[in-house]
Amino acid sequence: MKFFVDTAEINAIKEFAATSLLDGVTTNPTLIMKSGGTHEDVIAEICQLVGARPVSAEVISTDIEPMFNEGKQLAGIASNVVVKVPLTWNGLRVCENLSREGIPVNVTLCFNANQALLAAKAGAAYISPFIGRLDDIGLDGIDLISDIREIYDNYGFTTQLLAASVRSPHHVTQCALAGADVATVPPSVLRKLCDHPLTDIGLASFLADAARARPA
Ligand code: G3P
């Protein structure tokens, strides 16, 4: 499973971009707003930091023509931009049109399997089901990941299943078990993936024993 970092914070992206564990970046208008920068500048800086790895940049237009033009503009920032469009009929039309021009599209705000099926048929490079937001309303976001995996496999769709709204290390494990292609994870959760108290205790004990074993 690939790891994308879900943030527009430049310092966090720098931290992860230095490792081969990072496979890409996703942003959205809320994350861009939190970064304090302007959309195009922030996306350009992120694209430069991560080399060839994909960076999702979201449109804010909702009508077909303005959304398409905005998508083209975002795609023009760098060759690794993936244009993110909402899962609406207009978004699906724009997904089709941008994909036909060779621009990869991430269809976002997916909350059910039919939406994911439509996005795949529209040629999406990525589908982004929001698992945490489904959990928030008492549903099980991971069930959606499993359903989409099964449907995509049934028909051989190549759209990558990108689990979003990932809130915990447990979510990450569940995404991997359910066959997500990608999990996009906030920096705070990404950092926690390496942690286990028994690892810390074990390391402290090995280091203490190594010090004791040294010749005086
Ligand atoms: O990738 C989508 C993500 O940013 C939304 O996460 O936690 O706001 O539901 P959240």
Boltz pocket constraint, residues with backbone or C-beta under 6 A from the ligand:
constraints:
  - pocket:
      binder: B
      contacts: [[A, 6], [A, 26], [A, 28], [A, 130], [A, 132], [A, 133], [A, 164], [A, 165], [A, 166], [A, 167], [A, 184]]
      max_distance: 6.0
